[in-house]
Amino acid sequence: MSNFTFEKTFIDGVYIITPKVFGDERGYFMETYKESDFKEGGIDCHFLQDNQSKSRKGVLRGLHFQKQYPQAKLVRVISGEVYDVAVDLRKSSPTYGKFVGVVLSAENKKQFFVPRGFAHGFLVLSDEAEFVYKCDNLYHPEDEGGLIYNDKTIGIDWPEGYDVILSEKDKHFPSFEALDFYYD
């Protein structure tokens, strides 16, 4: 029996994963990844790299993707809370240009699986958040692409009431209409 619940979203290949948490007066224990359970749940990836970031309230990282070296990502939050988003950039997909968003937090312990072919980003909702993720391909900084976070065509419903803080790079990403890249 799996220690995970795999919730399919309306976009093929994107999952929200909830681990089984075993707790008592001492604290809790949970598995965060088990290859056999993930394969059984529909996610067949071989992860090569783990990353971690810490950001303050209002920081928006994204929307990022790699062009020639796409990455599938398994993301979660170990401290704080974020609103996490995946945008389908697979031109042949019936959900091309659509997004899925989910709140991930240390409290709800949910994970989000973003397959290859997507732009990805998140907004920090708490005072601080620590964000960790597994990637099935190595990061190549020269290969990075991006999509502006507030694109009108995509229409992501970011939580309101935050003074969004972007990196200089993220401020200059193109709109969906001007994007000169997509996955087949």
N, C-alpha and C positions, 0 to 999 in steps of 0.2 A: 504494500500500500504506500502510495506517494505521500511525502510530507509537504506537498504543494498543491494548491488549487490553481489551475490555468484557465483564465477567463479570456475567451476570444473577443476581440473588438470587431466593429463593423469593417475594419480594414484588414484584409487577409494578411496573416503573418504577424500582426501586432497583438501582443498579449499583456494582460495585467496578471501578475502572479502574486498569490498570497501564501506565505509559508505557514506551516503549522508551528505554533509557538507552545513550548512546554514550560510552564511557569509554576513557581511555588513561592513560599516566603523568602527564599534565598535570591530570587531573581528569575531569569528565564534562559532557555536554550532554544536555538532554532538552526536548521540547516538553511544556508542561503543559496546553495547551488549543489546539485547532484546530477551529473551527466545522464545517468540512466533515467531518472525521473523526468528530466527535461525532454529527453528524446521521446519518452512515453507520452508526455504532454503536448508534443508537436513541435518542439524546438530542438533542432539538431545542429549544434554549433560546436566548433572546437575553438575555445577562447585562448588567445595568445598574450593578452596584455590586460593588466588591471590598472585603473587610474583613480585618483581621488582629488577632489577640489574642496576648498572652503570658501564661502562667499557670504557677504553681508546682505541684509534686507534690501530688496529692490534690484539686486544684480540680476541681469538677464544675460545668460550665455547662450548664444545661438543666433540664428538657426544654422547649424554647421553640417557639412557632409564632406566626404572625400570623393573625388571624381574617379580616378583610375584604381584606387585602392579602397573601395567602399568597406564600411565596417557595420557589422551587426553589433548591437550593444545591449547588455543586460544592466539596467541602472537601478539604484536604490539610494535612499537617504539614511545615514546613520546618526545624524544629529540635525534637528530642525525640521523644516518643511519647505517643499518646492511644488510648483505647478510645472509638470513636465509634458513636453509636446513632441510628437512625431508627425512630419508632413510627408505624404506619399509623393515621391518624385519619379515613380515608374510610369513612363509615358503610356505603356500598354495596359496599365491597371485601370479597372473601372472606377477606382477611387483616387486617380491621379489628381493632385492638387487639394486633396482633403486632408484633414488632420484628426488625430486623437490626442486628447489631453487628460491628464490624471494627476491628482494630488498624491505625492509621495512624502512620507514623513517617518521619522524615527518611531513615532507612536503607532502608525498603522502598518509599518513594516512591509508595505507592498513593494513589488518590483515591477519594472516595465521593460518588456522586450521590444526593441526596435530593430527590425531586420535591415539587411542591406537594401539600399534604394530609397532611403529616407533622409530628410533633413531633421535635425534634432536640436532641441534647446530646452532651457528651463529658467523659471523666474523664482527667486528666493522670496518666500512669504514670511518666514520667521526672522528674528534678529540676526541669526547666522544659520548656515546650513552646511553640513558636510555631505558631499555627494560622491558616491563610489560607483564605478562601472567596469564591467568586463567588455573587452572588444575581441572580435574574431579576426582582426587584421591589425597590423601595426600602424601607428600614426605616422603620416608623412606630411609635415607642415607645408611643403611646397605644392601639395596636391589638394589642399583644402579649398572648399567652395562654401558659399553661404547664400542665405535668403533673408531679406530684411524681416525682422520679427513682427512688424505691424502691417504686413502686406494686406491691402484691401481685398484682393481676390481670394486669398486663403481665408481671411477673416477669423483668425484665432481669437477666441474669447478669453484673453488673458484676464486674470483677476484685477479688479479696479482698485484704486486707492494707493498705488505704489509709484514712487518716483523712480522710474526705470533708469538703471545705471548700465551703460553699454561700454565695451571696449571700443577703441578707435576703429579697429578692423570691423567689428560688428555693426557700427553706425553706417558703414558705407556699402553694405551688401545690397545687391539689386532686388527689385521687386520680382514677383513671380512672372509677370508679363515680360520683363526685361531679361530674365534668367536665360542664359545661353547654354544651359546644360540640363539634361535629364537622363535618367536610366532607361534602357530599353526594356 
